[in-house]
Amino acid sequence: MVWLCCFPMFFSGLYLAWRHLSLLKIPVLAGMLLVRPVQAQANTYPYSCKWISQVSANAVISFSSTNGVGIYNGSLYYKGKRLLSIYEGAFQGYGSSWWSSSLGAESSSGDVIKFYGNYPARAVDGKKRTGQEVKLLVVGLGSSLWYGKDHSWRNSTELLRAAEGFWVPSSGCRHHR
């Protein structure tokens, strides 16, 4: 019950502070009324990149645009048919890569792990592995297809195996190096 005795003092303190700032009230309120919020425009820039499944060439993730600050927009295609939207980017700081999808009302996400040959790019031993093939592992893509609302993909073991396997980025991709 200690807070009950302090409660009136708290509000009286706020009132006194507001009253002493009366000279600032008018410009602040006027500024709030005069300044119209500016809507941020979603800029998109062309970007051409394909990740081709190492398991099946029928599965391709094709990126066509970027927002210019690290998010890449694309789609997953299987046998030429667009299945879902894919977004890819990197966290600030450590720089881990991520992916996200939109499956109608639900969405999925996971990590993108880069490999040089058969070794993770961020291996503990710290060795540079230049000259080896770059491969990407899209963690969780297969399970998001399996557990998504569209169960028709469950019949395509080729697609599910491709989703859980390695993807090879084309020469125009940021992961190609």
C-alpha positions in Angstrom: 0.0 0.0 0.0 3.0 2.3 0.0 2.3 3.2 -3.7 -1.0 4.8 -2.7 0.7 7.5 -0.7 3.1 8.3 -3.5 0.5 8.2 -6.3 -0.8 11.8 -5.7 2.7 13.2 -5.5 3.6 11.6 -8.8 0.7 13.3 -10.7 1.2 16.6 -9.0 4.9 16.5 -10.1 3.8 15.9 -13.7 1.4 18.8 -13.5 4.0 21.2 -12.1 6.5 20.1 -14.8 3.8 20.7 -17.5 3.0 24.1 -16.1 6.6 25.2 -16.1 7.1 24.2 -19.7 4.2 26.3 -20.8 6.5 28.4 -23.1 7.4 25.2 -24.9 3.8 23.8 -25.2 2.7 26.1 -28.0 5.6 25.4 -30.4 5.4 21.7 -29.7 1.7 21.5 -30.3 1.9 23.7 -33.4 4.7 21.5 -34.8 2.6 18.4 -34.2 -0.3 20.0 -36.1 1.7 21.4 -39.0 4.0 18.6 -39.8 2.4 15.9 -42.0 3.9 12.5 -41.7 5.8 11.5 -44.8 5.1 8.0 -46.0 8.2 6.0 -46.6 8.4 4.8 -50.2 9.4 1.2 -50.8 12.1 1.6 -53.4 13.0 -1.5 -55.5 15.9 -1.9 -57.7 16.5 -4.6 -60.3 18.6 -7.6 -59.2 19.2 -10.7 -61.2 20.2 -13.8 -59.3 19.3 -17.5 -59.4 19.9 -20.3 -56.9 19.7 -23.6 -58.7 19.1 -26.8 -56.7 22.1 -29.2 -56.7 19.6 -32.0 -56.3 17.2 -31.1 -59.1 17.6 -28.5 -61.8 13.7 -28.3 -61.8 13.9 -26.3 -58.5 15.1 -22.7 -58.8 14.9 -19.7 -56.5 15.0 -16.7 -58.7 15.6 -13.2 -57.3 14.5 -10.2 -59.4 14.7 -7.1 -57.1 16.2 -5.6 -54.0 15.3 -2.7 -51.8 18.8 -1.4 -51.9 19.5 -2.0 -48.2 19.9 -5.7 -48.0 16.6 -7.4 -48.7 16.3 -9.4 -51.9 12.9 -10.4 -53.4 12.4 -13.6 -55.3 10.3 -16.7 -55.9 10.7 -20.4 -55.6 9.9 -22.2 -58.9 9.4 -25.9 -59.5 9.2 -27.1 -63.1 8.6 -23.5 -64.2 5.7 -23.0 -61.8 5.9 -20.3 -59.2 5.2 -21.8 -55.8 5.9 -19.0 -53.3 7.7 -15.7 -52.6 11.1 -15.8 -51.0 12.9 -13.0 -49.3 16.6 -13.1 -48.4 19.0 -10.9 -46.5 21.6 -10.5 -43.8 21.4 -9.5 -40.2 23.4 -6.4 -39.2 26.4 -7.0 -37.0 27.6 -10.6 -37.4 26.1 -10.8 -40.9 24.3 -14.1 -40.7 22.1 -14.6 -43.7 18.3 -15.4 -43.5 15.4 -16.3 -45.7 11.7 -15.8 -45.3 8.7 -16.8 -47.3 5.0 -15.9 -47.6 2.7 -18.9 -47.8 -0.6 -17.0 -47.9 -1.7 -16.3 -44.4 1.4 -18.0 -42.9 5.0 -17.4 -43.4 8.2 -19.3 -42.7 11.8 -18.4 -42.2 15.3 -19.8 -41.5 19.0 -19.3 -42.0 21.0 -19.4 -45.2 24.3 -21.1 -44.6 27.1 -20.5 -47.1 29.6 -23.3 -47.9 32.8 -23.3 -49.8 33.0 -26.8 -51.2 32.0 -29.0 -48.2 33.0 -26.5 -45.5 30.9 -23.8 -44.0 32.1 -20.3 -45.0 32.2 -19.3 -41.3 34.2 -22.3 -40.2 35.8 -22.3 -36.8 39.3 -23.0 -38.2 39.2 -19.7 -40.0 40.8 -21.0 -43.2 40.0 -19.1 -46.5 38.7 -21.6 -49.0 38.9 -19.7 -52.3 38.5 -21.4 -55.6 36.0 -23.9 -54.3 32.3 -24.1 -55.4 29.9 -21.9 -53.4 26.8 -23.7 -52.1 24.0 -22.5 -50.0 21.9 -24.5 -47.5 18.4 -23.0 -47.0 17.6 -24.3 -43.5 13.9 -25.2 -43.0 12.7 -24.7 -46.5 11.7 -28.3 -47.0 9.8 -28.5 -43.7 8.0 -25.2 -44.4 6.8 -26.7 -47.7 5.8 -30.0 -46.0 3.9 -28.3 -43.1 2.5 -25.4 -45.2 -1.2 -25.2 -46.0 -0.7 -26.4 -49.6 -0.2 -30.2 -49.0 0.1 -30.9 -52.8 3.9 -30.4 -52.5 4.1 -33.5 -50.2 3.6 -35.6 -53.3 6.8 -34.2 -54.9 9.7 -35.9 -53.2 12.0 -34.3 -55.8 11.0 -30.8 -54.7 11.3 -31.6 -51.0 14.7 -33.2 -51.5 15.8 -30.1 -53.5 14.5 -27.8 -50.8 16.6 -29.6 -48.1 19.7 -29.9 -50.3 22.3 -27.5 -51.5 21.6 -24.5 -53.8 24.2 -23.1 -56.2 24.1 -19.3 -56.7 24.6 -17.9 -60.2 27.4 -15.5 -61.0 25.2 -12.4 -60.5 24.4 -13.3 -56.8 25.8 -11.6 -53.8 26.7 -15.1 -52.4 28.6 -16.1 -55.5 32.0 -15.0 -54.2 
